[in-house]
């Protein structure tokens, strides 16, 4: 399998993201700064990373399951999207669903990043669309087993 090359500029001694295991889908993102996400609040945390991705590729920022389960910390706009033409710092918007403040130190793993290909489409306005068995059945309309 040919690997995609993504250029990364990193501030100071920031550790580059890496896959934890050969089968990992996401690379761990680490904080580059001290921060506190207040109980019941949210905030953006810097990673010190700047990406240059080829057109047609995005980086998706996703929560870390351990932080969500053990601390109530998740990515607020999950998955967050880093577009291929964005060149600013990758910052992670975290929300704290717990009742205690969450302190972050530089180097702490705070999210994960998954790279994906993007398909851009052309929308075509029509007067009618095809019916399906589900048709306009709403959110949750398929029910439980």
Backbone bond lengths (Angstrom), bond angles and torsions (degrees), N, CA, C in turn:
res aa  C-N    CA-C-N  psi(-1)  N-CA   C-N-CA  omega(-1)  CA-C   N-CA-C  phi
1 X - - - 1.449 - - 1.536 108.89 -
2 X 1.311 116.04 128.17 1.455 121.06 179.02 1.521 109.13 -78.62
3 X 1.335 116.47 134.17 1.462 120.41 -179.00 1.515 110.70 -91.74
4 X 1.321 115.62 141.01 1.456 123.81 175.58 1.522 108.22 -76.37
5 X 1.311 117.49 138.64 1.465 121.51 177.50 1.522 108.83 -99.07
6 X 1.328 115.79 125.94 1.457 122.81 174.60 1.522 106.84 -121.82
7 X 1.341 116.30 124.64 1.460 121.01 178.40 1.522 109.35 -80.83
8 X 1.345 116.04 138.26 1.460 121.57 -178.25 1.520 109.73 -130.89
9 X 1.318 115.38 125.71 1.469 121.58 170.67 1.525 105.59 -101.27
10 X 1.327 117.30 130.88 1.460 121.50 -177.90 1.519 110.35 -123.51
11 X 1.322 115.87 135.68 1.459 121.66 178.01 1.525 110.33 -73.12
12 X 1.319 116.24 136.92 1.461 121.45 173.19 1.508 114.72 48.33
13 X 1.337 115.90 -127.28 1.465 121.20 -176.81 1.537 112.06 -101.48
14 X 1.334 116.70 27.25 1.464 121.35 179.70 1.524 109.75 -60.88
15 X 1.327 116.01 134.01 1.459 122.27 177.78 1.519 109.46 -77.54
16 X 1.331 116.92 131.70 1.458 120.05 177.32 1.524 110.13 -68.41
17 X 1.339 117.32 144.32 1.467 119.97 175.89 1.524 110.15 -58.09
18 X 1.319 115.38 150.93 1.466 120.77 179.68 1.522 109.06 -149.87
19 X 1.330 115.22 157.02 1.457 120.97 174.79 1.527 107.92 -79.61
20 X 1.334 116.76 133.67 1.464 120.96 -178.71 1.523 111.86 -72.65
21 X 1.342 117.43 -33.93 1.458 121.96 -179.96 1.523 108.64 -138.30
22 X 1.318 118.96 163.41 1.469 121.03 178.39 1.530 113.39 -59.32
23 X 1.334 118.26 -26.49 1.457 121.00 -179.16 1.521 114.78 -96.47
24 X 1.336 117.52 4.68 1.468 120.59 -179.08 1.519 111.61 -66.77
25 X 1.319 116.41 139.06 1.470 122.11 174.65 1.515 111.02 -87.13
26 X 1.321 116.43 -34.61 1.458 121.11 -176.06 1.512 112.89 -111.74
27 X 1.325 114.08 151.58 1.468 121.99 174.26 1.529 107.96 -97.90
28 X 1.317 117.19 137.67 1.462 120.41 178.61 1.524 111.19 -68.84
29 X 1.331 115.68 132.42 1.461 122.03 173.56 1.520 107.80 -102.79
30 X 1.330 115.37 136.13 1.466 120.99 -177.43 1.526 110.80 -115.96
31 X 1.320 115.10 148.52 1.462 120.84 176.32 1.522 109.66 -68.72
32 X 1.320 115.46 144.06 1.469 120.04 175.87 1.528 110.96 -107.76
33 X 1.328 116.25 4.30 1.468 120.42 -174.90 1.520 110.50 -147.74
34 X 1.337 114.68 161.94 1.459 120.82 172.03 1.522 107.58 -75.28
35 X 1.330 116.68 141.10 1.463 120.67 177.39 1.516 109.13 -157.01
36 X 1.312 114.59 159.73 1.460 121.48 172.99 1.524 106.80 -132.50
37 X 1.318 115.27 125.90 1.457 120.94 173.79 1.528 104.74 -101.37
38 X 1.345 116.65 110.71 1.466 119.09 -174.48 1.532 112.92 -66.11
39 X 1.304 115.94 153.28 1.465 121.36 176.43 1.523 108.81 -52.72
40 X 1.327 115.94 127.53 1.453 120.76 -179.91 1.521 114.49 72.68
41 X 1.321 117.46 6.22 1.464 121.29 -176.86 1.510 112.77 -115.67
42 X 1.321 115.48 -170.39 1.460 121.47 -179.51 1.519 109.95 -149.85
43 X 1.326 115.36 166.09 1.458 121.00 178.51 1.517 110.63 -174.39
44 X 1.316 115.52 165.49 1.470 121.79 179.16 1.522 109.34 -100.40
45 X 1.330 114.87 137.29 1.462 121.19 -178.98 1.523 108.59 -122.60
46 X 1.318 116.45 129.12 1.456 121.50 -179.43 1.518 112.82 -74.51
47 X 1.339 114.86 149.78 1.463 121.04 175.28 1.525 111.78 -110.00
48 X 1.329 116.93 -14.63 1.462 120.41 -176.32 1.515 112.79 73.47
49 X 1.339 117.85 15.20 1.463 122.52 -177.65 1.528 111.14 -111.16
50 X 1.328 114.81 142.68 1.463 123.08 176.84 1.530 106.04 -132.08
51 X 1.334 116.51 125.42 1.464 121.02 -173.11 1.522 112.23 -107.38
52 X 1.320 115.05 147.87 1.462 122.32 168.54 1.527 106.72 -127.41
53 X 1.336 114.36 103.26 1.465 120.85 -177.69 1.521 109.31 -107.39
54 X 1.313 116.89 151.86 1.464 119.45 175.13 1.534 110.28 -65.80
55 X 1.316 116.42 151.92 1.460 121.12 173.46 1.529 108.50 -56.26
56 X 1.318 116.64 139.78 1.459 120.81 -179.08 1.515 113.26 92.76
57 X 1.340 116.76 6.47 1.466 121.66 178.94 1.523 107.96 -127.22
58 X 1.323 116.48 143.11 1.456 121.76 173.43 1.522 108.55 -128.92
59 X 1.319 116.01 158.40 1.461 121.24 170.07 1.523 106.34 -108.95
60 X 1.317 116.63 126.06 1.459 121.49 177.21 1.521 108.53 -100.52
61 X 1.333 116.01 129.11 1.458 121.83 178.16 1.523 107.51 -98.33
62 X 1.318 115.31 122.74 1.468 121.80 -175.22 1.519 110.95 -126.74
63 X 1.333 116.34 159.04 1.465 119.81 178.18 1.521 112.08 -68.18
64 X 1.317 115.21 160.51 1.461 121.49 170.00 1.524 105.98 -96.10
65 X 1.315 116.75 127.82 1.462 120.53 -174.79 1.530 112.43 -61.23
66 X 1.318 117.48 -36.80 1.466 120.64 179.66 1.519 112.22 -63.43
67 X 1.328 117.75 -42.18 1.470 120.65 178.27 1.526 110.54 -66.10
68 X 1.320 116.15 -39.42 1.464 119.68 179.87 1.529 110.57 -64.48
69 X 1.320 116.60 -48.06 1.465 121.13 -176.81 1.526 112.50 -69.81
70 X 1.328 116.95 -47.07 1.465 120.86 -171.97 1.527 114.18 -87.54
71 X 1.357 117.49 -28.29 1.462 120.13 -173.87 1.532 114.28 -121.02
72 X 1.338 117.55 -11.83 1.468 119.78 -177.01 1.516 112.72 75.41
73 X 1.346 116.78 22.76 1.466 122.69 -177.93 1.520 109.15 -104.03
74 X 1.324 117.22 128.85 1.460 120.70 178.89 1.522 109.92 -143.89
75 X 1.316 115.96 169.55 1.465 121.81 177.55 1.520 106.81 -82.43
76 X 1.330 116.89 123.44 1.454 121.84 -172.58 1.522 112.81 -65.25
77 X 1.315 118.32 -42.66 1.475 121.49 -178.48 1.522 110.24 -104.10
78 X 1.310 115.71 50.63 1.457 120.92 -171.44 1.524 112.87 -79.56
79 X 1.327 118.18 132.73 1.461 122.92 -9.03 1.521 110.89 -80.60
80 X 1.306 115.45 138.81 1.458 120.30 172.91 1.517 108.90 -75.75
81 X 1.308 116.71 146.98 1.461 120.82 -178.93 1.518 110.70 -113.17
82 X 1.334 115.94 130.09 1.461 121.90 169.74 1.521 105.35 -105.42
83 X 1.334 116.39 112.49 1.464 121.52 -178.74 1.518 111.66 -74.73
84 X 1.330 116.02 155.96 1.466 120.78 -176.80 1.520 113.03 -65.23
85 X 1.332 119.06 -22.37 1.463 120.25 -179.64 1.533 113.14 -98.17
86 X 1.329 118.27 4.33 1.467 122.28 176.62 1.525 108.88 -83.15
87 X 1.322 116.71 132.85 1.467 120.59 -178.89 1.527 113.48 -123.28
88 X 1.337 117.48 6.40 1.455 120.66 178.15 1.515 111.50 -80.04
89 X 1.322 115.34 178.03 1.462 120.96 179.34 1.529 110.11 -64.83
90 X 1.319 116.17 138.81 1.459 121.35 172.49 1.528 106.54 -76.33
91 X 1.326 115.33 115.13 1.462 122.17 178.02 1.523 108.07 -116.72
92 X 1.316 116.36 144.00 1.453 122.10 -174.99 1.530 108.97 -108.02
93 X 1.339 115.84 123.35 1.462 120.70 177.71 1.526 107.27 -90.09
94 X 1.329 115.18 109.21 1.466 121.14 -178.67 1.519 110.39 -106.34
95 X 1.339 115.97 147.43 1.464 122.13 173.97 1.523 107.80 -123.35
96 X 1.318 114.65 141.17 1.461 121.71 -177.82 1.530 108.67 -108.46
97 X 1.317 116.36 104.67 1.464 120.90 179.77 1.526 112.24 -86.35
98 X 1.332 117.37 2.16 1.469 120.38 -178.01 1.532 110.40 -88.38
99 X 1.339 114.27 179.80 1.464 120.45 179.84 1.525 112.35 -100.87
100 X 1.354 116.26 7.69 1.457 120.21 178.64 1.526 109.85 -127.98
101 X 1.324 116.03 148.34 1.461 120.76 177.23 1.525 109.66 -61.05
102 X 1.333 116.26 146.69 1.462 121.37 179.78 1.523 108.53 -113.67
103 X 1.329 115.25 114.71 1.473 120.66 -178.79 1.520 110.32 -91.65
104 X 1.321 115.44 136.46 1.469 122.42 -179.16 1.520 108.66 -121.05
105 X 1.315 115.06 133.90 1.459 122.15 177.24 1.534 108.85 -112.89
106 X 1.329 117.68 152.66 1.466 119.01 175.59 1.530 110.42 -54.47
107 X 1.319 116.21 134.15 1.462 121.76 -179.56 1.523 113.74 97.46
108 X 1.338 117.24 -15.08 1.465 119.67 178.00 1.527 109.99 -66.61
109 X 1.324 115.81 137.92 1.468 120.92 175.94 1.525 108.15 -77.25
110 X 1.336 117.08 122.22 1.465 120.48 -172.81 1.529 113.97 -121.28
111 X 1.323 118.02 -13.90 1.463 121.62 -178.82 1.520 107.67 -165.94
112 X 1.316 115.54 -179.03 1.462 120.17 173.31 1.522 108.97 -133.30
113 X 1.324 115.05 156.81 1.455 121.76 -176.79 1.519 109.17 -124.58
114 X 1.342 115.31 126.84 1.456 122.65 178.55 1.521 107.79 -118.14
115 X 1.316 117.15 130.16 1.464 121.20 177.75 1.517 109.28 -91.84
116 X 1.330 116.32 140.91 1.459 121.19 -177.96 1.524 109.90 -145.00
117 X 1.324 114.84 151.41 1.464 118.64 174.29 1.528 108.67 -80.99
118 X 1.314 114.48 151.18 1.461 121.82 -177.28 1.519 108.63 -117.67
119 X 1.303 115.89 134.07 1.452 120.98 174.23 1.519 107.96 -107.63
120 X 1.315 117.26 117.16 1.463 120.12 174.54 1.519 108.02 -90.06
121 X 1.314 115.34 139.73 1.456 120.58 -176.41 1.523 110.17 -120.28
122 X 1.301 115.08 164.90 1.456 121.59 171.11 1.518 106.50 -109.94
123 X 1.327 117.03 122.75 1.456 120.97 179.92 1.526 109.31 -82.36
124 X 1.313 115.61 138.46 1.459 121.56 179.99 1.527 107.89 -120.05
125 X 1.333 116.21 116.68 1.460 120.58 179.10 1.526 109.49 -72.83
126 X 1.368 116.23 131.98 1.460 122.09 178.08 1.529 108.66 -134.73
127 X 1.318 116.28 165.40 1.466 120.62 178.03 1.522 112.32 -86.47
128 X 1.313 117.55 -27.36 1.466 122.47 -178.51 1.527 109.89 -139.92
129 X 1.331 115.90 153.12 1.461 121.07 172.01 1.517 108.30 -125.55
130 X 1.331 116.77 157.84 1.462 121.78 -177.48 1.521 111.28 -63.30
131 X 1.313 116.08 145.61 1.462 123.03 175.09 1.532 108.61 -82.26
132 X 1.338 115.83 154.50 1.464 121.92 173.86 1.522 108.20 -131.75
133 X 1.323 116.74 174.70 1.463 119.92 178.03 1.528 110.08 -59.76
134 X 1.315 117.35 -40.46 1.464 121.81 179.42 1.518 111.08 -78.90
135 X 1.313 116.85 -39.42 1.465 124.88 -179.19 1.515 111.41 50.54
136 X 1.319 118.71 -116.89 1.461 120.24 -173.79 1.521 112.57 -96.35
137 X 1.341 117.57 16.67 1.460 120.32 175.30 1.517 108.80 -55.94
138 X 1.315 118.08 126.92 1.457 122.66 -170.27 1.506 116.05 -78.12
139 X 1.294 114.27 -171.13 1.457 123.60 178.87 1.528 108.76 -55.06
140 X 1.305 116.32 127.39 1.467 121.31 179.67 1.514 113.97 78.93
141 X 1.327 117.38 10.73 1.468 119.92 -174.13 1.526 113.52 -74.03
142 X 1.346 117.63 -14.75 1.465 118.31 -179.74 1.527 111.31 -82.55
143 X 1.335 117.96 -9.48 1.454 122.39 172.45 1.513 114.96 67.58
144 X 1.327 114.79 -170.71 1.466 122.17 178.78 1.509 110.03 -99.52
145 X 1.283 115.77 158.41 1.464 122.63 179.28 1.499 110.53 -69.28
